[in-house]
Amino acid sequence: MSPQRRPRGLAWRFFLAQAIVAAVSILAAVVVASLAGPPIFHEHLVRAGAGTDPTQVMHVERAYRDANLWTLGVALITALACAAAVTWLFTRRIQRTLAALTAAAQGMAGGRYDARVPAVGAGAEVDAVAASFNTMATRLQRTEDTRRRMLSDLAHEMRTPLSVLSVYVEALQDGVTSWDGPTSELMGDQLGRLTRLVEDIHDVSRAEEGRIDLDRSEQPVGELLRAAVEPHREAYAAKGVRLMLETEDTTGVVEVDRQRMGQVLGNLLTNALRHTPSGGTVTVRTAARNTGRLTIQVEDTGDGISLEHLPQVFERFWRGDTARNRDHGGSGIGLTISRALVEAHGGTLTATSPGPGQGAVFTVELPARQRVDPSVTRGTDRPLA
């Protein structure tokens, strides 16, 4: 068997293409000069009266044809040399980028997600490929970082309840303790914590993959908010945080899954309470837009979010301050679930904050079922706790 032929490189293909173009152009020039040139030249000789001797005229015309052939031959060689030089210059620039792209791809295949391709100005198309690769690499690196952090946080979240359960099981087996009310309550709490963690992970995975079935129905926004806010009154009062509801009975109607949207609002209220100190205020308000969209905002006067952390607040298990947030008791999944559920309803969930210590605003935007009359006067702010 003959050895497998090595595929031609980019430089060779560029040179071959330019050489073919140059050769065809010169050949076309030779054909045109050979067919059209002599008759035109002969006619000019006759008009100029350069001579009537046929032999002399034949020699002059032959000299013209030979000069044309030599000129076109030199032009062909010059064109091929120029094509080779231009090909070398262009392919050298492109090959540098492609070599860097190949090295970065190989590094990424080996687990080096920090590999990037520098822009060398090899053309808009090649630079666009390099920029797209760098964007992909950045996202993959962020995904890998999130995966590692998720595994670490999962291990942390599960370690405490599993340790408690293990200690009490051993104590029960050794007879050190007996099964009584406090033991039953404690083990039930730890099992419940593990169950909630598993259910949260399952919910966010299903939501992000679009596998959640929504039981939609028309819901008045004011009623929906009051139903979501009411269960949190006691927790807010216990911490000394004021809870305000600003809404109108005529705000509008949204077509949502009442249970799932209640879950979203509950997560936002729990998150706001977690990061708002005693004496602070959390305000829930609604507003309608002329675009047929309706917004629900949960605004707090708490810890706030730094600008660089805003794009990450909805990532799974993300914590801006790991120790602080674990002390607050959050698993880091609630906001991720909330965003996925809102997007499943055709809406958006965004977060804004002036900075650390200046509070934050979480905005849910949903398609409104009906338009709102802008002339309606806003109702009076009413504290709930």
LUMDO-220975 format. One record per residue (C-alpha): residue number from 0; x, y, z. Coordinates in nm, 4 decimals, always signed. Example, Ala and Ser with C-alpha at 12.3 -4.5 7.8 and 13.67 -1.06 7.14 Angstrom:
2
(lumvex 0; (+1.2300; -0.4500; +0.7800))
(lumvex 1; (+1.3670; -0.1060; +0.7140))
END
This chain:
385
(lumvex 0; (+0.0000; +0.0000; +0.0000))
(lumvex 1; (+0.1230; +0.3476; -0.0828))
(lumvex 2; (+0.1788; +0.5781; +0.2164))
(lumvex 3; (-0.1046; +0.8143; +0.2959))
(lumvex 4; (-0.0548; +1.1500; +0.1282))
(lumvex 5; (-0.0151; +1.4449; +0.3604))
(lumvex 6; (-0.2790; +1.7130; +0.3022))
(lumvex 7; (-0.1582; +2.0356; +0.1472))
(lumvex 8; (-0.0984; +2.3251; +0.3817))
(lumvex 9; (-0.2753; +2.6593; +0.3793))
(lumvex 10; (+0.0236; +2.8430; +0.2281))
(lumvex 11; (+0.0492; +2.5944; -0.0597))
(lumvex 12; (-0.3228; +2.6237; -0.1374))
(lumvex 13; (-0.3095; +3.0047; -0.1317))
(lumvex 14; (-0.0055; +3.0074; -0.3615))
(lumvex 15; (-0.1629; +2.7546; -0.5995))
(lumvex 16; (-0.4806; +2.9636; -0.6201))
(lumvex 17; (-0.2894; +3.2826; -0.6935))
(lumvex 18; (-0.0595; +3.1052; -0.9406))
(lumvex 19; (-0.3594; +2.9678; -1.1313))
(lumvex 20; (-0.5167; +3.3135; -1.1447))
(lumvex 21; (-0.1875; +3.4686; -1.2663))
(lumvex 22; (-0.1268; +3.1953; -1.5252))
(lumvex 23; (-0.4805; +3.2128; -1.6636))
(lumvex 24; (-0.4578; +3.5923; -1.6823))
(lumvex 25; (-0.1259; +3.5824; -1.8700))
(lumvex 26; (-0.2532; +3.3055; -2.1003))
(lumvex 27; (-0.5609; +3.5126; -2.1801))
(lumvex 28; (-0.3349; +3.8085; -2.2539))
(lumvex 29; (-0.1189; +3.5912; -2.4861))
(lumvex 30; (-0.4221; +3.4668; -2.6784))
(lumvex 31; (-0.5649; +3.8163; -2.7165))
(lumvex 32; (-0.2272; +3.9617; -2.8165))
(lumvex 33; (-0.1660; +3.6776; -3.0673))
(lumvex 34; (-0.5059; +3.7064; -3.2331))
(lumvex 35; (-0.5797; +4.0769; -3.2208))
(lumvex 36; (-0.2330; +4.2314; -3.1977))
(lumvex 37; (-0.0739; +4.1424; -3.5406))
(lumvex 38; (-0.3651; +4.2657; -3.7586))
(lumvex 39; (-0.3785; +4.5946; -3.5678))
(lumvex 40; (+0.0007; +4.6331; -3.5846))
(lumvex 41; (+0.0028; +4.5532; -3.9603))
(lumvex 42; (-0.2682; +4.8113; -4.0227))
(lumvex 43; (-0.0647; +5.0771; -3.8406))
(lumvex 44; (+0.2451; +4.9862; -4.0457))
(lumvex 45; (+0.0531; +5.0308; -4.3690))
(lumvex 46; (-0.0899; +5.3659; -4.2592))
(lumvex 47; (+0.2496; +5.4876; -4.1492))
(lumvex 48; (+0.4076; +5.3831; -4.4854))
(lumvex 49; (+0.6830; +5.1985; -4.3011))
(lumvex 50; (+0.7673; +4.9983; -4.6132))
(lumvex 51; (+0.6267; +4.8023; -4.9030))
(lumvex 52; (+0.8782; +4.5140; -4.9021))
(lumvex 53; (+0.6834; +4.2052; -4.7826))
(lumvex 54; (+0.9981; +4.0498; -4.6331))
(lumvex 55; (+1.0693; +4.3639; -4.4322))
(lumvex 56; (+0.7102; +4.3825; -4.3110))
(lumvex 57; (+0.7185; +4.0133; -4.2109))
(lumvex 58; (+1.0366; +4.0644; -4.0053))
(lumvex 59; (+0.8886; +4.3677; -3.8298))
(lumvex 60; (+0.5703; +4.1800; -3.7451))
(lumvex 61; (+0.7687; +3.8794; -3.6208))
(lumvex 62; (+0.9746; +4.1099; -3.4005))
(lumvex 63; (+0.6475; +4.2473; -3.2616))
(lumvex 64; (+0.5186; +3.8977; -3.1810))
(lumvex 65; (+0.8465; +3.7896; -3.0213))
(lumvex 66; (+0.8589; +4.1037; -2.8101))
(lumvex 67; (+0.5025; +4.0364; -2.6945))
(lumvex 68; (+0.5829; +3.6762; -2.6039))
(lumvex 69; (+0.8959; +3.7709; -2.4133))
(lumvex 70; (+0.7176; +4.0529; -2.2349))
(lumvex 71; (+0.4261; +3.8316; -2.1379))
(lumvex 72; (+0.6642; +3.5521; -2.0295))
(lumvex 73; (+0.8541; +3.7888; -1.8027))
(lumvex 74; (+0.5215; +3.9205; -1.6745))
(lumvex 75; (+0.4126; +3.5649; -1.5927))
(lumvex 76; (+0.7314; +3.4934; -1.3977))
(lumvex 77; (+0.7050; +3.8288; -1.2191))
(lumvex 78; (+0.3384; +3.7626; -1.1346))
(lumvex 79; (+0.4210; +3.4186; -0.9940))
(lumvex 80; (+0.7013; +3.5662; -0.7834))
(lumvex 81; (+0.4691; +3.8380; -0.6537))
(lumvex 82; (+0.2018; +3.5759; -0.5818))
(lumvex 83; (+0.4545; +3.3708; -0.3853))
(lumvex 84; (+0.5641; +3.6785; -0.1839))
(lumvex 85; (+0.2098; +3.7924; -0.1115))
(lumvex 86; (+0.1088; +3.4365; -0.0178))
(lumvex 87; (+0.4013; +3.4077; +0.2213))
(lumvex 88; (+0.3189; +3.7379; +0.3904))
(lumvex 89; (-0.0527; +3.6694; +0.4311))
(lumvex 90; (-0.0263; +3.3042; +0.5279))
(lumvex 91; (+0.2430; +3.3827; +0.7832))
(lumvex 92; (+0.0043; +3.6160; +0.9639))
(lumvex 93; (-0.2897; +3.3763; +0.9359))
(lumvex 94; (-0.0828; +3.0742; +1.0355))
(lumvex 95; (+0.0314; +3.2464; +1.3549))
(lumvex 96; (-0.3295; +3.2918; +1.4613))
(lumvex 97; (-0.4284; +2.9406; +1.3533))
(lumvex 98; (-0.1263; +2.7932; +1.5323))
(lumvex 99; (-0.2220; +2.9822; +1.8481))
(lumvex 100; (-0.5821; +2.8683; +1.8050))
(lumvex 101; (-0.4710; +2.5064; +1.7647))
(lumvex 102; (-0.2435; +2.5251; +2.0683))
(lumvex 103; (-0.5208; +2.6829; +2.2761))
(lumvex 104; (-0.7718; +2.4170; +2.1645))
(lumvex 105; (-0.5271; +2.1393; +2.2502))
(lumvex 106; (-0.4619; +2.3001; +2.5876))
(lumvex 107; (-0.8339; +2.3272; +2.6544))
(lumvex 108; (-0.8775; +1.9607; +2.5584))
(lumvex 109; (-0.6152; +1.8873; +2.8233))
(lumvex 110; (-0.8078; +2.0804; +3.0891))
(lumvex 111; (-0.6355; +2.4201; +3.0612))
(lumvex 112; (-0.9403; +2.6470; +3.0441))
(lumvex 113; (-0.7290; +2.9604; +3.0862))
(lumvex 114; (-0.5885; +2.9254; +2.7313))
(lumvex 115; (-0.6582; +3.2294; +2.5109))
(lumvex 116; (-0.5806; +3.3282; +2.1501))
(lumvex 117; (-0.4153; +3.6695; +2.1045))
(lumvex 118; (-0.5432; +3.8982; +1.8285))
(lumvex 119; (-0.2677; +3.9483; +1.5662))
(lumvex 120; (-0.4648; +4.1387; +1.3034))
(lumvex 121; (-0.4851; +3.8548; +1.0526))
(lumvex 122; (-0.8136; +3.9787; +0.9096))
(lumvex 123; (-1.1650; +4.0373; +1.0362))
(lumvex 124; (-1.2758; +3.6776; +0.9796))
(lumvex 125; (-0.9765; +3.5161; +1.1522))
(lumvex 126; (-0.9921; +3.7662; +1.4374))
(lumvex 127; (-1.3654; +3.6910; +1.4751))
(lumvex 128; (-1.2861; +3.3195; +1.5082))
(lumvex 129; (-1.0207; +3.3979; +1.7704))
(lumvex 130; (-1.2608; +3.6249; +1.9619))
(lumvex 131; (-1.5339; +3.3584; +1.9511))
(lumvex 132; (-1.2880; +3.0987; +2.0789))
(lumvex 133; (-1.1848; +3.3259; +2.3651))
(lumvex 134; (-1.5505; +3.3850; +2.4551))
(lumvex 135; (-1.6137; +3.0103; +2.4531))
(lumvex 136; (-1.3019; +2.9510; +2.6641))
(lumvex 137; (-1.4141; +3.2117; +2.9171))
(lumvex 138; (-1.7566; +3.0512; +2.9489))
(lumvex 139; (-1.6087; +2.7033; +2.9793))
(lumvex 140; (-1.3683; +2.8256; +3.2450))
(lumvex 141; (-1.6564; +2.9857; +3.4344))
(lumvex 142; (-1.8593; +2.6657; +3.4001))
(lumvex 143; (-1.5695; +2.4571; +3.5265))
(lumvex 144; (-1.5147; +2.6945; +3.8175))
(lumvex 145; (-1.8851; +2.6753; +3.8995))
(lumvex 146; (-1.8765; +2.2959; +3.8796))
(lumvex 147; (-1.5830; +2.2755; +4.1186))
(lumvex 148; (-1.7404; +2.5263; +4.3536))
(lumvex 149; (-2.0717; +2.3397; +4.3330))
(lumvex 150; (-1.9077; +2.0119; +4.4296))
(lumvex 151; (-1.7253; +2.1835; +4.7143))
(lumvex 152; (-2.0427; +2.3551; +4.8359))
(lumvex 153; (-2.2459; +2.0359; +4.8029))
(lumvex 154; (-1.9895; +1.8563; +5.0143))
(lumvex 155; (-2.0035; +2.1386; +5.2687))
(lumvex 156; (-2.3836; +2.1556; +5.2752))
(lumvex 157; (-2.4201; +1.7789; +5.3139))
(lumvex 158; (-2.1371; +1.7306; +5.5628))
(lumvex 159; (-2.3114; +1.8896; +5.8614))
(lumvex 160; (-2.6456; +1.7023; +5.8466))
(lumvex 161; (-2.4725; +1.3755; +5.7598))
(lumvex 162; (-2.2304; +1.4177; +6.0504))
(lumvex 163; (-2.5136; +1.4903; +6.2915))
(lumvex 164; (-2.7148; +1.1920; +6.1682))
(lumvex 165; (-2.4087; +0.9666; +6.1885))
(lumvex 166; (-2.3299; +1.0734; +6.5461))
(lumvex 167; (-2.6868; +1.0198; +6.6661))
(lumvex 168; (-2.7186; +0.6836; +6.4915))
(lumvex 169; (-2.4005; +0.5649; +6.6629))
(lumvex 170; (-2.5229; +0.7033; +6.9948))
(lumvex 171; (-2.8526; +0.5185; +6.9563))
(lumvex 172; (-2.6739; +0.1961; +6.8637))
(lumvex 173; (-2.4370; +0.2235; +7.1638))
(lumvex 174; (-2.7185; +0.3098; +7.4004))
(lumvex 175; (-2.5640; +0.6458; +7.4899))
(lumvex 176; (-2.8866; +0.8223; +7.4022))
(lumvex 177; (-3.2464; +0.7164; +7.3617))
(lumvex 178; (-3.5065; +0.7937; +7.1005))
(lumvex 179; (-3.7025; +1.0786; +7.2496))
(lumvex 180; (-3.8751; +1.3929; +7.1263))
(lumvex 181; (-3.5663; +1.6183; +7.0912))
(lumvex 182; (-3.3700; +1.3449; +6.9130))
(lumvex 183; (-3.6574; +1.2800; +6.6767))
(lumvex 184; (-3.6952; +1.6523; +6.6024))
(lumvex 185; (-3.3224; +1.7027; +6.5433))
(lumvex 186; (-3.2892; +1.4056; +6.3075))
(lumvex 187; (-3.6045; +1.5124; +6.1262))
(lumvex 188; (-3.4592; +1.8614; +6.0746))
(lumvex 189; (-3.1348; +1.7232; +5.9330))
(lumvex 190; (-3.3162; +1.4845; +5.7011))
(lumvex 191; (-3.5394; +1.7706; +5.5906))
(lumvex 192; (-3.2325; +1.9811; +5.5155))
(lumvex 193; (-3.0881; +1.7077; +5.2957))
(lumvex 194; (-3.4224; +1.6564; +5.1248))
(lumvex 195; (-3.4587; +2.0277; +5.0484))
(lumvex 196; (-3.1083; +2.0389; +4.9063))
(lumvex 197; (-3.1775; +1.7459; +4.6736))
(lumvex 198; (-3.5128; +1.8926; +4.5677))
(lumvex 199; (-3.3573; +2.2331; +4.4975))
(lumvex 200; (-3.0886; +2.0793; +4.2762))
(lumvex 201; (-3.3531; +1.8752; +4.0956))
(lumvex 202; (-3.5782; +2.1793; +4.0478))
(lumvex 203; (-3.3076; +2.4040; +3.9063))
(lumvex 204; (-3.1881; +2.1339; +3.6667))
(lumvex 205; (-3.5417; +2.0728; +3.5383))
(lumvex 206; (-3.6118; +2.4442; +3.5076))
(lumvex 207; (-3.2934; +2.5231; +3.3165))
(lumvex 208; (-3.3577; +2.2316; +3.0803))
(lumvex 209; (-3.7178; +2.3395; +3.0225))
(lumvex 210; (-3.8685; +2.0240; +3.1759))
(lumvex 211; (-4.1035; +2.1902; +3.4257))
(lumvex 212; (-4.4754; +2.1675; +3.3488))
(lumvex 213; (-4.6506; +2.4937; +3.4311))
(lumvex 214; (-5.0162; +2.4995; +3.5332))
(lumvex 215; (-5.0902; +2.8498; +3.4085))
(lumvex 216; (-5.3961; +3.0508; +3.4947))
(lumvex 217; (-5.4859; +3.4183; +3.5031))
(lumvex 218; (-5.3818; +3.5716; +3.8339))
(lumvex 219; (-5.4441; +3.9295; +3.9551))
(lumvex 220; (-5.1019; +4.0684; +4.0399))
(lumvex 221; (-5.2120; +4.2363; +4.3617))
(lumvex 222; (-5.3640; +3.9160; +4.4946))
(lumvex 223; (-5.0589; +3.7167; +4.3870))
(lumvex 224; (-4.8246; +3.9495; +4.5751))
(lumvex 225; (-5.0340; +3.9589; +4.8905))
(lumvex 226; (-5.0466; +3.5793; +4.8955))
(lumvex 227; (-4.6675; +3.5659; +4.8625))
(lumvex 228; (-4.5943; +3.8369; +5.1188))
(lumvex 229; (-4.8329; +3.7300; +5.3952))
(lumvex 230; (-4.6431; +3.4120; +5.5024))
(lumvex 231; (-4.3252; +3.6160; +5.5596))
(lumvex 232; (-4.4743; +3.8701; +5.8005))
(lumvex 233; (-4.3760; +3.6786; +6.1140))
(lumvex 234; (-4.0146; +3.6156; +6.0062))
(lumvex 235; (-3.9675; +3.9824; +5.9132))
(lumvex 236; (-4.1203; +4.0996; +6.2402))
(lumvex 237; (-3.8975; +3.8641; +6.4388))
(lumvex 238; (-3.5856; +4.0126; +6.2803))
(lumvex 239; (-3.7082; +4.3709; +6.3024))
(lumvex 240; (-3.7169; +4.4340; +5.9275))
(lumvex 241; (-4.0025; +4.6421; +5.7867))
(lumvex 242; (-4.1882; +4.4814; +5.4956))
(lumvex 243; (-4.3754; +4.7158; +5.2594))
(lumvex 244; (-4.6163; +4.6308; +4.9781))
(lumvex 245; (-4.6895; +4.8916; +4.7097))
(lumvex 246; (-4.9507; +4.7688; +4.4669))
(lumvex 247; (-5.2825; +4.8543; +4.3106))
(lumvex 248; (-5.5902; +4.6444; +4.2576))
(lumvex 249; (-5.5883; +4.7587; +3.8928))
(lumvex 250; (-5.2252; +4.6746; +3.8225))
(lumvex 251; (-5.3226; +4.3964; +3.5874))
(lumvex 252; (-5.3381; +4.0241; +3.5361))
(lumvex 253; (-5.0604; +3.7805; +3.4509))
(lumvex 254; (-5.0945; +3.4268; +3.3232))
(lumvex 255; (-4.8668; +3.2245; +3.5483))
(lumvex 256; (-4.8401; +2.9085; +3.7515))
(lumvex 257; (-4.9532; +3.0422; +4.0893))
(lumvex 258; (-4.7513; +2.7904; +4.2904))
(lumvex 259; (-4.4303; +2.8386; +4.0911))
(lumvex 260; (-4.4560; +3.2170; +4.0897))
(lumvex 261; (-4.5213; +3.2055; +4.4633))
(lumvex 262; (-4.2000; +3.0038; +4.4900))
(lumvex 263; (-4.0127; +3.2750; +4.2986))
(lumvex 264; (-4.1460; +3.5577; +4.5154))
(lumvex 265; (-4.0852; +3.3547; +4.8307))
(lumvex 266; (-3.7212; +3.3001; +4.7311))
(lumvex 267; (-3.6758; +3.6723; +4.6630))
(lumvex 268; (-3.8329; +3.7701; +4.9960))
(lumvex 269; (-3.6252; +3.5141; +5.1852))
(lumvex 270; (-3.3102; +3.6367; +5.0122))
(lumvex 271; (-3.3945; +3.9999; +5.0934))
(lumvex 272; (-3.4554; +3.9175; +5.4591))
(lumvex 273; (-3.1320; +3.7192; +5.4780))
(lumvex 274; (-2.9260; +4.0184; +5.3647))
(lumvex 275; (-3.1157; +4.3018; +5.5373))
(lumvex 276; (-3.0155; +4.3864; +5.8951))
(lumvex 277; (-3.2546; +4.4730; +6.1740))
(lumvex 278; (-3.4080; +4.8149; +6.1223))
(lumvex 279; (-3.3930; +4.7852; +5.7441))
(lumvex 280; (-3.6770; +4.7855; +5.4945))
(lumvex 281; (-3.7824; +4.5534; +5.2145))
(lumvex 282; (-4.0316; +4.6925; +4.9621))
(lumvex 283; (-4.2345; +4.4911; +4.7129))
(lumvex 284; (-4.3839; +4.7006; +4.4336))
(lumvex 285; (-4.5421; +4.6575; +4.0929))
(lumvex 286; (-4.5458; +4.8676; +3.7810))
(lumvex 287; (-4.6933; +4.8284; +3.4338))
(lumvex 288; (-4.5209; +4.9299; +3.1117))
(lumvex 289; (-4.6681; +5.0483; +2.7844))
(lumvex 290; (-4.4924; +4.7585; +2.6113))
(lumvex 291; (-4.7415; +4.5133; +2.7591))
(lumvex 292; (-4.4966; +4.3986; +3.0276))
(lumvex 293; (-4.5430; +4.4093; +3.4027))
(lumvex 294; (-4.2647; +4.4373; +3.6587))
(lumvex 295; (-4.2475; +4.3183; +4.0180))
(lumvex 296; (-3.9620; +4.4567; +4.2247))
(lumvex 297; (-3.8251; +4.3382; +4.5584))
(lumvex 298; (-3.6043; +4.6165; +4.6948))
(lumvex 299; (-3.4049; +4.5947; +5.0169))
(lumvex 300; (-3.1794; +4.8280; +5.2130))
(lumvex 301; (-2.9357; +4.5533; +5.3067))
(lumvex 302; (-2.5870; +4.4317; +5.2205))
(lumvex 303; (-2.5916; +4.5282; +4.8529))
(lumvex 304; (-2.3924; +4.3656; +4.5714))
(lumvex 305; (-2.0661; +4.4832; +4.4176))
(lumvex 306; (-2.0645; +4.5582; +4.0446))
(lumvex 307; (-1.8320; +4.2713; +3.9548))
(lumvex 308; (-2.0537; +4.0216; +4.1367))
(lumvex 309; (-2.3849; +4.1229; +3.9771))
(lumvex 310; (-2.3476; +3.8903; +3.6737))
(lumvex 311; (-2.2896; +3.5953; +3.9087))
(lumvex 312; (-2.5731; +3.6270; +4.1596))
(lumvex 313; (-2.7921; +3.3809; +3.9672))
(lumvex 314; (-2.5263; +3.1109; +3.9279))
(lumvex 315; (-2.5693; +2.7852; +4.1155))
(lumvex 316; (-2.4132; +2.7888; +4.4625))
(lumvex 317; (-2.2489; +3.1258; +4.4028))
(lumvex 318; (-2.1691; +3.3277; +4.7138))
(lumvex 319; (-2.0062; +3.6689; +4.7132))
(lumvex 320; (-1.8804; +3.6113; +5.0678))
(lumvex 321; (-1.8808; +3.2380; +5.1359))
(lumvex 322; (-1.8435; +3.2520; +5.5119))
(lumvex 323; (-2.1019; +3.5265; +5.5559))
(lumvex 324; (-2.3611; +3.3611; +5.3370))
(lumvex 325; (-2.3194; +3.0229; +5.5005))
(lumvex 326; (-2.3783; +3.1928; +5.8316))
(lumvex 327; (-2.6968; +3.3310; +5.6805))
(lumvex 328; (-2.8017; +2.9779; +5.5941))
(lumvex 329; (-2.8488; +3.0075; +5.2180))
(lumvex 330; (-2.7686; +2.7171; +4.9899))
(lumvex 331; (-2.7061; +2.9416; +4.6891))
(lumvex 332; (-2.9704; +2.7748; +4.4689))
(lumvex 333; (-3.2847; +2.9805; +4.5341))
(lumvex 334; (-3.2013; +3.2661; +4.2966))
(lumvex 335; (-3.0973; +3.0229; +4.0243))
(lumvex 336; (-3.4299; +2.8410; +4.0537))
(lumvex 337; (-3.6177; +3.1713; +4.0556))
(lumvex 338; (-3.4583; +3.2966; +3.7355))
(lumvex 339; (-3.5173; +2.9657; +3.5575))
(lumvex 340; (-3.8846; +2.9647; +3.6618))
(lumvex 341; (-3.9379; +3.3256; +3.5521))
(lumvex 342; (-3.7782; +3.2520; +3.2140))
(lumvex 343; (-4.0051; +2.9473; +3.1798))
(lumvex 344; (-4.2961; +3.1952; +3.2048))
(lumvex 345; (-4.1494; +3.4050; +2.9235))
(lumvex 346; (-4.0148; +3.6708; +3.1592))
(lumvex 347; (-3.6843; +3.7921; +3.2967))
(lumvex 348; (-3.5292; +3.8253; +3.6422))
(lumvex 349; (-3.2513; +4.0785; +3.6906))
(lumvex 350; (-3.0589; +4.2257; +3.9833))
(lumvex 351; (-2.9223; +4.5765; +4.0329))
(lumvex 352; (-2.7377; +4.7390; +4.3201))
(lumvex 353; (-2.5552; +5.0703; +4.3762))
(lumvex 354; (-2.2844; +4.8789; +4.5597))
(lumvex 355; (-2.1974; +4.7083; +4.8904))
(lumvex 356; (-2.4015; +4.8352; +5.1852))
(lumvex 357; (-2.6508; +5.0179; +4.9612))
(lumvex 358; (-2.9156; +4.7530; +4.9116))
(lumvex 359; (-3.0283; +4.5674; +4.6015))
(lumvex 360; (-3.3289; +4.5473; +4.3711))
(lumvex 361; (-3.4495; +4.2239; +4.2107))
(lumvex 362; (-3.6866; +4.2840; +3.9189))
(lumvex 363; (-3.9235; +4.0264; +3.7735))
(lumvex 364; (-4.0659; +4.1233; +3.4345))
(lumvex 365; (-4.3597; +3.9245; +3.2963))
(lumvex 366; (-4.5959; +3.9558; +2.9993))
(lumvex 367; (-4.9069; +4.1379; +3.1199))
(lumvex 368; (-5.2466; +3.9950; +3.0390))
(lumvex 369; (-5.4042; +4.3371; +3.0032))
(lumvex 370; (-5.2947; +4.6960; +2.9768))
(lumvex 371; (-5.3070; +4.9323; +3.2697))
(lumvex 372; (-5.4650; +5.2750; +3.2650))
(lumvex 373; (-5.1731; +5.5115; +3.3470))
(lumvex 374; (-5.4161; +5.7665; +3.4940))
(lumvex 375; (-5.4899; +5.5410; +3.7903))
(lumvex 376; (-5.3499; +5.6929; +4.1095))
(lumvex 377; (-5.1125; +5.4781; +4.3091))
(lumvex 378; (-5.2450; +5.3355; +4.6301))
(lumvex 379; (-5.1068; +5.4296; +4.9675))
(lumvex 380; (-4.7958; +5.2439; +5.0851))
(lumvex 381; (-4.9046; +4.9922; +5.3415))
(lumvex 382; (-4.6596; +4.8310; +5.5894))
(lumvex 383; (-4.7101; +4.4624; +5.6474))
(lumvex 384; (-4.4766; +4.4233; +5.9413))
END
